[in-house]
Amino acid sequence: MSTSVSYLTKRLKAVGRFDLLEAAQRGELSYYCAAEAAELVTRRAVLGNGSPNQAKKRAWAVMKAEGRGPRFAPKSGPTPPTPARTDAHPKFSQEPAKQQFSPETRGIIARLVDLGRADLVIAVTERRISPFQAARIAERGGQRRAVVEEKKAERVKTEAKKEAHAPPRIDVRALVG
């Protein structure tokens, strides 16, 4: 069986599948894919080493050509902004022109400064985390920070003890004559 474009065009016209033929002429799908959708030809079995996305792409093109796919409105102009969530945690304004913080955010930043958490203040001002998240981290992070500092102090002490008990280092330069 031939799979030339002229033969497949003739066969699609013969069975009355003008919708698939027009889609193939517009380049939305191949003539072979249109003939396959009209059940005029059969595609070889998949060996399992290809991409499943090609089959999905063909199926989507056939659905659009047959009128079964969803109709999308053409994109024109900028999309309208999404409405702000009212149940979200307090954040700063999203407009670049307004770089002022709300009173709640200012209070959180002041508390972070009092706690000495410059890392969180910087993260909030760079908008990597919200003020609410920074406050939560500061609340639960106080105990962890003290434990880390204690472990660091213990490590320094043990290293100092090891150095005190270690034999003196020999200056190799004195051996070279």
Summary of the structure (lengths in Angstrom):
residues: 177
radius of gyration: 35.0
end to end distance: 93.6
largest distance: 103.2
contacts: 359
relative contact order: 0.06
helix: 57%
strand: 0%
